[in-house]
Amino acid sequence: MAEVVQVAQQPAKEGTFHILSFLKNPTFWYWAIAITLIICLIVLLIFLIRWAISWFKARNNIFNQLRRQRIKLAKIHSRYPSSNHFFKVEKNVPIRLIKKINGKPIITDPIAYYRGDYVSHEGNIIVSMNMKDNNKFFLFPITSVLVIPNKENITISKTNKKELIKIDNLPLAKDIIQFNEKDIFLYADSISNIGAKGNDFYVPVLTAKDGKIIDLSMPVYQSLKEVVIGDYLFEQTDEFTKVAKKSMDLNPNLRYQVKSSDSSGAVEVPQQPQQ
């Protein structure tokens, strides 16, 4: 008879056996999926809370309201209807700098992409643009506002409002920006942010013939401040008128006095005949 030889199987390593059995356990995967979902929900909740806080802050910020209004108007007045791409902003008309290096004019690579422009009521040229690689959450392009002053001089009052500073010989917009259908040229060394963080107002940085930097931030900030103060006063006056009218409607005594005074003024009193 043939002799059956039994080959002794080598026992699996103890650690490997426990890991494989643990991974095959359905309870492990239930807990893993549940913990992953909880972490995702917590991250999403934190994101929504932060977004809501920033949204309420921006809503109450007058400069942010002004920024949104100017971006909207610039898009409406856009001279190039093809520059309406939101995600693929590189398809819009590029904005390039023309600056002098060692006395020679150099055209730079695009620093931003055009979205629209118009002339504001205070005389500034407003350009709506998407700056290159300026995205929110690495995906959504942020729309900024480039403000180019168009006045030869401007008067600025100090904090005490007693001393006035006059700035003369400011360059006009026609000497700073040139619009073309293929490229928009900005005759400046760079662009710089002004105002509070997150407002995304920018001004061109220019260099005079003597090498000094022409600071356009002060005249631009002054003009924006005047617009904001005017809008704020108008809103406050409008709100005061509405509140006063509502208080009159809710007060019966005051309403009666107003009506009685109006009716008494409309009554004609007969005159006594002269003898």
C-alpha positions in Angstrom: 0.0 0.0 0.0 1.1 3.5 -0.7 2.0 5.4 2.4 0.2 8.7 2.8 2.6 11.4 3.9 1.1 14.3 5.7 2.9 17.5 5.3 2.8 19.7 8.4 1.5 23.1 7.6 3.4 26.0 9.1 1.2 28.1 11.3 0.6 31.6 10.1 2.3 34.4 11.9 0.3 35.5 14.8 0.4 39.2 13.9 -0.6 38.7 10.3 -3.5 36.6 11.3 -4.9 39.1 13.7 -4.6 42.0 11.2 -6.4 40.2 8.4 -9.2 39.0 10.6 -9.6 42.5 12.0 -9.8 44.0 8.5 -12.4 41.4 7.5 -14.6 42.3 10.5 -17.7 44.3 9.3 -17.8 46.2 12.6 -14.4 47.8 11.9 -15.7 49.2 8.5 -18.9 50.4 10.1 -16.9 52.4 12.7 -14.4 53.6 10.1 -17.2 55.0 7.8 -19.0 56.5 10.8 -15.9 58.3 12.1 -15.0 59.5 8.6 -18.5 61.0 8.1 -18.5 62.6 11.5 -15.1 64.3 10.7 -16.4 65.5 7.3 -19.5 66.9 9.0 -17.4 68.7 11.6 -15.1 70.2 8.9 -18.1 71.2 6.8 -19.8 72.8 9.9 -16.7 74.8 10.7 -16.4 76.0 7.1 -20.1 77.1 7.1 -19.7 78.9 10.4 -16.6 80.8 9.2 -18.3 81.6 5.9 -21.4 82.9 7.7 -19.3 85.1 10.0 -17.3 86.6 7.1 -20.5 87.1 5.1 -22.1 89.0 7.9 -19.0 91.1 8.4 -18.8 91.9 4.7 -22.5 92.7 4.6 -22.0 95.4 7.3 -18.8 96.7 5.8 -19.5 99.8 3.7 -16.3 99.4 1.6 -17.3 95.8 0.7 -20.7 97.0 -0.4 -19.0 99.7 -2.5 -16.7 97.0 -4.0 -19.6 94.8 -5.0 -21.5 97.7 -6.5 -18.5 98.8 -8.6 -17.7 95.2 -9.8 -21.4 94.9 -10.9 -21.4 98.2 -12.8 -18.0 97.5 -14.4 -19.3 94.1 -15.7 -22.4 95.9 -17.1 -20.3 98.5 -18.9 -17.7 96.0 -20.1 -16.3 97.0 -23.5 -15.3 93.4 -24.4 -18.3 91.1 -24.0 -16.1 88.1 -24.6 -14.4 88.7 -21.2 -17.1 87.0 -19.2 -15.4 83.8 -18.2 -15.5 83.1 -14.5 -13.5 79.9 -13.9 -11.3 80.1 -17.0 -10.3 83.7 -16.4 -7.2 83.2 -18.6 -9.6 83.4 -21.6 -10.4 87.0 -20.8 -8.4 90.0 -22.1 -5.1 90.0 -20.2 -3.8 93.1 -18.3 -0.1 93.7 -18.6 2.4 96.1 -17.1 4.6 98.4 -19.1 7.5 99.4 -16.9 10.9 100.7 -17.5 14.0 98.7 -16.5 17.3 100.4 -17.0 15.5 103.0 -19.1 13.9 100.5 -21.5 10.2 99.8 -21.5 9.4 96.1 -20.7 6.0 94.4 -21.3 5.4 91.9 -18.5 3.4 88.7 -18.4 -0.3 89.1 -17.6 -0.8 90.2 -14.0 -4.6 90.1 -14.2 -7.5 89.5 -16.5 -10.1 92.1 -17.5 -13.8 91.8 -16.5 -15.2 95.3 -17.1 -14.6 99.0 -16.6 -16.5 102.3 -16.3 -16.1 105.9 -15.2 -17.5 106.5 -11.7 -19.3 109.6 -10.7 -16.3 111.0 -8.7 -14.2 110.8 -11.9 -12.1 107.6 -11.3 -11.6 104.8 -13.8 -12.9 101.6 -12.3 -11.5 98.3 -13.7 -12.9 95.0 -12.6 -10.3 92.2 -12.9 -9.2 88.8 -11.7 -5.7 88.9 -10.5 -3.5 86.0 -11.6 -3.5 83.0 -9.1 -5.7 85.0 -6.7 -8.3 82.3 -5.8 -10.4 81.5 -2.8 -10.1 77.9 -1.6 -7.7 77.3 -4.5 -10.7 77.1 -6.9 -12.9 80.2 -7.0 -11.3 83.3 -8.7 -11.6 86.5 -6.6 -12.7 89.6 -8.5 -10.8 92.8 -7.5 -11.2 96.5 -8.3 -8.5 98.6 -9.8 -9.0 102.3 -9.2 -7.3 104.8 -11.4 -7.7 108.5 -10.4 -8.5 110.9 -13.2 -7.8 114.3 -11.6 -4.8 116.5 -11.9 -5.1 117.6 -8.3 -6.9 116.7 -5.1 -7.3 118.2 -1.7 -7.1 116.0 1.4 -8.1 117.1 4.9 -6.2 115.8 8.0 -7.8 114.3 11.0 -8.3 117.6 12.8 -10.1 118.9 9.5 -8.3 122.2 10.0 -5.3 121.6 7.8 -5.6 120.8 4.1 -3.1 119.0 1.9 -3.2 119.7 -1.8 -1.6 117.2 -4.2 -0.9 118.6 -7.7 0.4 117.2 -11.0 -1.3 113.9 -10.7 -1.2 111.8 -13.9 -4.4 111.3 -15.7 -6.0 108.0 -16.5 -5.2 108.3 -20.2 -1.5 108.3 -19.3 -1.8 105.2 -17.1 -4.0 102.7 -18.9 -4.5 101.8 -22.5 -7.4 99.6 -23.6 -7.0 97.2 -26.5 -9.0 94.2 -27.5 -6.1 91.8 -27.3 -4.2 93.3 -24.4 -4.7 96.1 -21.8 -1.5 97.9 -20.9 -1.0 99.5 -17.5 1.9 102.0 -17.5 3.0 101.3 -13.9 5.7 99.5 -12.0 3.2 97.4 -10.1 -0.3 97.5 -8.4 -0.8 97.8 -4.7 -3.7 97.1 -2.3 -5.3 100.0 -0.3 -7.9 100.1 2.4 -8.8 97.4 4.9 -7.9 93.7 4.5 -10.3 91.9 2.2 -11.6 94.9 0.3 -9.5 94.1 -2.8 -9.2 97.8 -4.0 -5.9 98.3 -5.9 -4.1 101.3 -7.3 -1.2 101.5 -9.8 2.2 102.3 -8.4 4.0 104.8 -10.6 7.6 106.2 -10.7 8.2 109.9 -11.5 11.1 111.1 -13.7 13.2 111.9 -10.7 12.8 108.3 -9.4 10.3 109.0 -6.7 7.3 106.9 -6.2 4.0 108.6 -7.0 1.6 107.5 -4.2 -1.9 107.3 -5.7 -3.3 105.5 -2.6 -4.1 108.8 -0.8 -6.1 110.5 -3.5 -7.9 107.2 -4.3 -8.6 106.5 -0.7 -9.9 110.0 -0.2 -12.3 109.8 -3.2 -13.6 106.4 -2.0 -14.0 107.7 1.5 -16.1 110.6 0.2 -18.3 108.2 -1.8 -18.7 105.9 1.3 -19.6 108.8 3.6 -22.1 110.2 1.0 -23.7 106.8 0.7 -23.7 106.3 4.4 -25.4 109.6 5.1 -28.0 109.0 2.4 -28.8 105.5 3.9 -29.0 107.0 7.4 -31.3 109.8 6.2 -33.5 107.4 4.4 -33.7 105.1 7.4 -34.4 108.0 9.7 -37.3 109.1 7.4 -38.8 105.6 7.4 -38.5 105.3 11.2 -40.1 108.7 11.7 -42.9 107.9 9.4 -43.5 104.6 11.1 -43.5 106.2 14.5 -46.1 108.7 13.4 -48.3 105.9 12.0 -48.1 104.0 15.3 -48.8 107.1 17.5 -52.6 107.9 17.3 -52.3 111.2 19.2 -49.6 112.5 16.8 -51.5 111.3 13.8 -54.7 113.1 15.0 -52.7 116.3 15.5 -51.2 116.1 12.0 -54.6 115.4 10.5 -56.4 118.2 12.5 -53.7 120.7 11.6 -54.0 119.8 7.9 -57.8 120.0 8.0 -57.8 123.3 9.9 -55.4 124.8 7.4 -57.7 123.8 4.6 -60.8 125.5 6.1 -61.6 128.9 4.8 -62.7 131.3 7.5 -65.3 133.8 6.3 -64.4 137.4 6.7 -66.7 139.9 8.4 -68.2 142.4 6.0 -66.8 145.8 6.3 -69.2 148.5 7.4 
